[in-house]
C-alpha cells in the first residue's frame, strides 16, 4: 500500500494525473500472483499500424487458455460513446507462453462496430485471426480472394501544403478482378485520423475494410496494461480479473514500436540490441517501404510548424538505445522501485537530457492505477517541440503549439451502466464465436473441380436471439471522407497463387455448440 501511495503522488506531482484520497479498501495493488506488465502488445482494437494487406497470423503449437472472466473496472473516461472492449490472449515469444492483453475503455470510431479476433485450430497448432472495425450494423460479409501485391511506392507529387497527409493506394475488387486505386493526398483534420482501407486475413478469405475516421492515438480512451497470471490459476481455468492499471498516454507516444513479424503495435522497453530488427520505432515504420504510418503521420503533420518535436522524439529513442537516458521499466514492480529512487533523490522534475524536454518521472512512468484517479493528462509529448528551458525560465515558443494537450476526466461508472457493459462483453464473445465457426465452415469447403472466376463468398452473420442487443450510441459527425481517385481499369491485378499453402482448418463439429462453449 505504501509503495502504491508513493507511485500515485509522485506521478501527480509530475502533473501526469490527479489523484483523490486513497483508503484501505481502495488499494490499487494487483491481485496476488498477477504481474502487471509495463510493456507488451497494444490491444488491436485500440490501434494498429497502417497495413494495406494484413498477412496471416502466426501459428503456435501451444493451445491458448480459456478466455479470462474479465470485468470492466468501476472507473472510466468521460464520454457518451466510450465502451468496454474485452481482452484476449496473445503469444509472447520472450517467455514462450501466453499473456493477457487486457480489455480497455474505447471511444469507438463513428459508424463502426468491433469484431473480435479469435484463435483458430489449424494444421500445426493454433493461429491468431485478428479482429477489425466493421461498418456499423453490417448485414453481410464478403470473403475475397487474396489481393495482389501492393503497387504503392509513395507520393508521385508533393503535398499541396503542410497540413496534408498521404493516403496509400489499394486494390479494389470489382466483379471478378482487382483494380488499382492510386494513393493521394488528404487534408489533415485536427482531432481526427483517417484510417486507410485494408484487407484483413481470415481462414475463409480476405475481408475488405473501408477507410474510416478515428481519434488520434493518445485520445482513444484508456488502454490497460497487459498482465501475466500464475500457471496454477491458468491451468485451473479459474481466472476472474478486473484490469486496474492504465498505460500512460504520453508513454505510449514515447515508446511505441511496430513488430516486423506481425505488423502489430508494441509499447515499452524494446530497446535492447536483440530487438532492433524485430521491433521498429513507429516513426520509422513504412507501408510498403514508402508511406508513413497513419497514426504517426497525424502527429508529424500536427507538429509541422514545430520540427523539433519529430527530431527530439527520435533523439529520445536514440538516447534510450545508447543508454544515455534510462529505459522504461518493464513491470509495475520495477517502475515502483525506480520512482521510489527518483522521489528519494528529489529529482522528479529534472529533465533527462539537456536536449530532451522530458522529466525523470515522465521518462519512467509507463503505467498508473486507475482507481481513485480523477484526471489523466494527455500531451502527445508536446514538450518535445522545444528545448528544456533554463532554470527558472519559461520556454519561448514562437509559434503556438497544436491543440493536442487535454485532461481526460475519469468518472465512476453507474451501476446500471456497468451491468450494460457486462452484457456487451457477452455480445462480443458471441460475435467472436459465431465468426470463428462461420469462417472455419467456409475454409473447410472442398475446392471446385474446375477453376472458376474469382468471386466473393457472401455470408450473413447470424447471432443467437439470446445475445444482447448492441448499445445505443450518441451520433458523432466526423469530417467528410476523403475523395479517392477512381480505380484504374488499365492496371488490373491478377490474384497470385499463395507462396505457401494456407494452414488447413479442421472442419467444425456437427450440430449446435454446447452451452458451455457459448461466449468464449
Residue pairs with C-beta under 8 A, 6 or more apart in sequence:
1 22
1 24
1 27
1 29
3 336
3 340
4 22
4 27
4 28
4 29
4 336
4 369
5 22
6 336
6 339
6 340
6 343
7 335
7 336
7 339
7 368
7 369
8 19
8 22
8 28
8 368
8 369
8 372
9 19
10 339
10 342
10 343
10 348
10 361
11 17
11 19
11 339
11 361
11 365
11 368
12 18
12 19
13 348
13 349
13 361
14 348
14 349
14 359
14 361
14 362
14 365
15 377
16 248
16 250
16 361
16 362
16 365
16 368
16 376
16 377
17 368
17 373
17 374
17 375
17 376
17 377
18 373
18 374
18 375
19 372
19 373
19 374
20 372
20 373
20 374
21 372
22 28
22 372
26 371
26 372
28 244
28 245
28 369
28 370
28 371
28 372
30 36
30 227
30 244
30 245
30 332
31 241
33 229
33 230
33 233
34 227
34 228
34 229
34 230
34 241
35 227
35 228
35 331
35 332
35 333
36 225
36 227
36 245
36 331
36 332
36 367
37 99
37 225
37 226
37 227
37 228
37 268
37 330
37 331
37 332
38 225
38 268
38 269
38 328
38 329
38 330
38 331
38 332
38 334
38 335
38 366
38 367
39 255
39 266
39 267
39 268
39 269
39 270
39 328
39 330
39 366
40 90
40 92
40 99
40 101
40 225
40 226
40 266
40 267
40 268
41 90
41 101
41 226
41 259
41 264
41 265
41 266
42 223
42 252
42 256
42 264
42 265
42 266
42 267
43 85
43 87
43 101
43 102
43 103
43 104
43 223
44 117
44 130
44 131
44 264
45 85
45 104
45 106
45 114
45 116
45 131
45 133
46 85
46 104
46 106
46 220
46 221
46 223
47 217
47 220
47 265
47 295
48 130
48 263
48 264
48 265
49 258
49 263
49 264
49 265
49 282
49 285
49 293
49 295
50 168
50 195
50 196
50 198
50 287
50 291
50 292
50 293
50 294
50 295
51 198
51 263
51 287
52 150
52 152
52 168
52 169
52 170
52 196
52 197
52 198
52 199
52 287
52 288
53 146
53 147
53 150
53 170
53 198
53 199
53 206
54 130
54 198
54 199
54 200
54 201
54 263
55 201
55 263
56 127
56 201
56 502
56 503
57 127
57 128
57 129
57 130
57 201
57 262
58 91
58 127
58 128
58 261
58 262
59 122
59 124
59 125
59 126
59 127
59 503
60 91
60 125
60 126
60 127
61 124
61 125
61 126
62 91
62 96
62 97
62 98
62 125
62 126
63 126
64 89
64 91
64 98
64 119
64 126
65 89
65 98
65 234
65 237
65 239
66 237
66 239
66 520
67 86
67 88
67 89
67 429
67 520
68 87
68 100
68 229
68 239
68 240
68 241
69 239
69 240
69 241
70 86
70 87
70 102
70 103
70 240
70 241
70 242
70 243
70 425
71 240
71 241
71 242
71 422
72 84
72 103
72 105
72 242
72 413
72 418
72 421
72 422
72 425
73 242
73 243
73 244
73 370
73 371
73 413
74 412
74 413
74 418
75 370
75 371
75 373
75 410
75 411
75 412
75 413
76 82
76 84
76 105
76 222
76 410
76 411
76 413
77 105
77 107
77 221
77 222
77 376
77 408
77 409
77 410
77 411
78 408
78 409
78 410
78 411
79 107
80 473
80 474
81 107
81 108
81 473
81 474
81 476
82 105
82 106
82 107
82 108
82 221
83 105
83 106
83 108
83 421
83 424
83 471
84 103
84 104
84 105
84 106
84 421
84 424
84 425
85 103
85 104
85 105
85 106
85 114
85 428
86 103
86 116
86 425
86 428
86 429
87 100
87 101
87 102
87 103
87 104
87 224
87 243
88 100
88 101
88 116
88 117
89 98
89 99
89 100
89 101
89 119
90 98
90 99
90 100
90 101
90 128
90 226
91 97
91 98
91 128
92 98
92 99
95 228
98 234
99 226
99 227
99 228
100 226
100 227
100 228
100 229
100 241
101 226
102 224
102 225
102 226
102 227
102 243
103 224
103 243
103 425
104 221
104 222
104 223
104 224
104 243
104 246
105 221
105 222
106 114
106 220
106 221
107 215
107 219
107 220
107 221
108 114
108 473
109 133
109 195
109 212
109 213
109 214
109 215
110 212
110 213
110 475
110 476
110 477
110 478
111 135
111 136
111 212
112 133
112 134
112 135
112 136
112 212
113 133
113 134
113 135
113 136
113 137
113 138
113 470
114 131
114 133
114 134
114 428
115 131
115 132
115 133
115 134
115 431
115 432
115 435
116 131
116 428
116 429
116 431
116 432
116 435
117 128
117 129
117 130
117 131
117 432
118 128
118 129
118 432
118 433
118 435
118 436
119 126
119 127
119 128
119 129
120 126
120 127
120 128
120 129
120 203
120 436
120 439
120 440
120 505
121 505
121 506
122 203
122 503
122 504
122 505
122 506
123 503
123 504
123 505
124 503
127 203
127 503
129 201
129 202
129 203
129 436
129 439
130 200
130 201
131 432
132 200
132 207
132 209
133 195
133 209
133 212
134 141
134 209
135 210
137 470
138 461
139 460
140 458
140 459
140 460
140 461
141 207
141 458
141 459
141 460
141 461
142 207
142 208
142 456
142 457
142 458
143 202
143 204
143 205
143 206
143 207
143 439
143 442
143 456
143 457
143 458
143 459
144 173
144 199
144 205
144 206
144 207
144 208
144 454
144 456
145 173
145 205
145 206
145 454
145 495
146 205
146 206
146 495
146 496
146 498
147 170
147 171
147 173
147 178
147 199
147 206
147 493
147 495
148 171
148 178
148 493
148 494
148 495
148 496
149 496
150 168
150 169
150 170
150 171
150 288
151 169
151 180
151 491
152 168
152 169
152 170
152 183
152 287
152 288
152 290
152 291
153 288
153 290
154 166
154 183
154 290
154 291
155 166
155 183
155 185
156 182
157 185
159 166
159 185
160 185
162 301
162 304
162 305
163 187
163 188
163 301
163 304
164 185
164 186
164 187
164 188
164 301
165 185
165 186
165 188
165 194
165 292
165 294
165 297
165 298
165 301
166 183
166 184
166 185
166 186
166 291
166 292
166 297
167 183
167 184
167 185
167 186
167 194
167 196
167 211
167 482
167 484
168 183
168 196
168 287
168 288
168 290
168 291
169 180
169 181
169 182
169 183
169 184
170 180
170 181
170 196
170 197
170 198
170 199
171 178
171 179
171 180
171 181
171 199
171 493
172 178
172 179
172 180
172 181
172 487
173 208
173 454
173 456
174 487
176 453
176 454
176 455
177 454
177 492
177 493
177 494
178 492
178 493
178 494
178 495
179 487
179 488
179 489
179 491
179 492
179 493
180 487
180 488
180 491
180 492
180 493
181 484
181 485
181 486
181 487
181 488
182 485
182 488
183 291
184 482
184 484
184 485
186 194
186 482
187 479
187 482
188 298
188 301
188 302
189 213
189 479
190 302
190 402
190 403
191 215
191 216
191 219
192 213
192 214
192 215
192 216
192 478
192 479
193 213
193 214
193 215
193 216
193 217
193 294
193 295
193 298
194 211
194 212
194 213
194 214
194 294
194 481
194 482
195 211
195 212
195 213
195 214
195 294
196 211
196 294
197 208
197 209
197 210
197 211
198 208
198 209
199 206
199 207
199 208
199 209
200 206
200 207
200 208
200 209
202 439
203 439
203 440
203 442
203 443
203 502
203 503
203 505
204 438
204 439
204 440
204 442
204 443
204 457
204 459
205 442
205 456
205 457
211 481
211 482
213 478
213 479
213 481
214 220
216 295
216 298
216 299
216 302
216 380
216 404
217 252
217 253
217 295
217 298
217 299
218 249
218 250
218 252
218 253
218 378
218 380
218 404
219 249
219 378
219 406
219 408
222 246
222 370
222 376
222 408
222 410
223 246
223 247
223 249
223 252
224 243
224 244
224 245
224 246
224 247
224 370
225 243
225 245
225 246
225 247
225 332
225 366
225 367
227 241
227 243
229 239
229 241
233 239
243 370
244 369
244 370
244 371
245 332
245 367
245 368
245 369
245 370
246 367
246 368
246 369
246 370
246 373
246 376
247 267
247 366
247 367
248 365
248 366
248 367
248 368
248 376
249 376
249 378
249 380
249 408
250 362
250 377
250 378
250 379
250 380
250 381
251 267
251 268
251 328
251 362
251 365
251 366
251 367
252 267
253 299
253 313
253 380
253 381
254 313
254 316
254 358
254 363
254 381
255 267
255 268
255 269
255 270
255 317
255 320
255 328
255 366
256 265
256 266
256 267
256 281
256 282
257 265
257 266
257 267
257 270
257 275
257 279
257 280
257 281
257 282
258 264
258 265
258 266
258 279
258 280
258 281
258 282
258 285
258 293
259 265
259 266
259 278
259 279
259 280
260 277
260 278
260 279
260 280
261 278
265 282
266 279
267 366
268 328
268 330
268 366
269 327
269 328
269 329
269 330
270 278
270 279
271 317
271 320
271 321
271 327
276 321
281 314
281 317
282 293
282 295
282 296
283 292
283 293
283 296
283 300
283 310
283 313
283 314
285 292
285 293
285 296
286 292
286 293
287 293
292 300
299 309
299 380
299 404
300 310
302 380
302 402
302 404
303 309
303 310
303 382
303 385
303 401
303 402
305 399
306 385
306 386
306 399
306 401
306 402
308 384
308 385
308 386
308 387
309 381
309 382
309 384
309 385
312 355
312 356
312 357
312 384
312 385
313 381
313 384
315 353
315 355
315 356
316 325
316 356
316 358
316 384
319 325
319 352
319 353
319 356
320 326
320 327
320 328
324 353
325 352
325 353
325 356
325 363
326 338
326 352
326 360
326 363
326 364
328 335
328 363
328 364
328 366
329 335
329 337
329 338
329 364
329 366
332 367
335 364
335 365
335 366
335 367
338 364
339 361
339 364
339 365
342 348
342 360
342 361
342 364
347 360
348 359
348 360
348 361
349 359
349 360
349 361
350 359
350 360
351 357
351 358
351 359
351 360
351 388
352 358
352 359
352 360
352 363
354 387
354 388
355 387
355 388
356 384
356 388
357 383
357 384
357 386
357 387
357 388
357 389
357 395
358 381
358 383
358 384
368 376
370 410
373 410
374 409
374 410
375 407
375 408
375 409
375 410
376 407
376 408
376 410
377 405
377 406
377 407
377 408
378 404
378 405
378 406
378 407
378 408
379 404
379 405
380 404
380 405
382 401
382 402
382 404
382 405
385 397
385 401
386 395
386 396
386 397
387 395
388 395
389 395
413 421
420 471
423 468
424 468
424 470
424 471
426 467
426 468
426 519
427 463
427 467
427 468
427 470
429 518
429 519
429 520
430 463
430 464
430 467
430 518
430 519
431 461
431 463
431 467
432 520
433 513
433 517
433 518
433 519
433 520
434 461
434 462
434 463
435 461
437 508
437 513
438 459
438 461
439 505
440 505
440 506
440 507
440 508
441 507
441 508
442 457
442 459
443 504
443 505
444 505
444 506
444 507
444 508
454 495
464 518
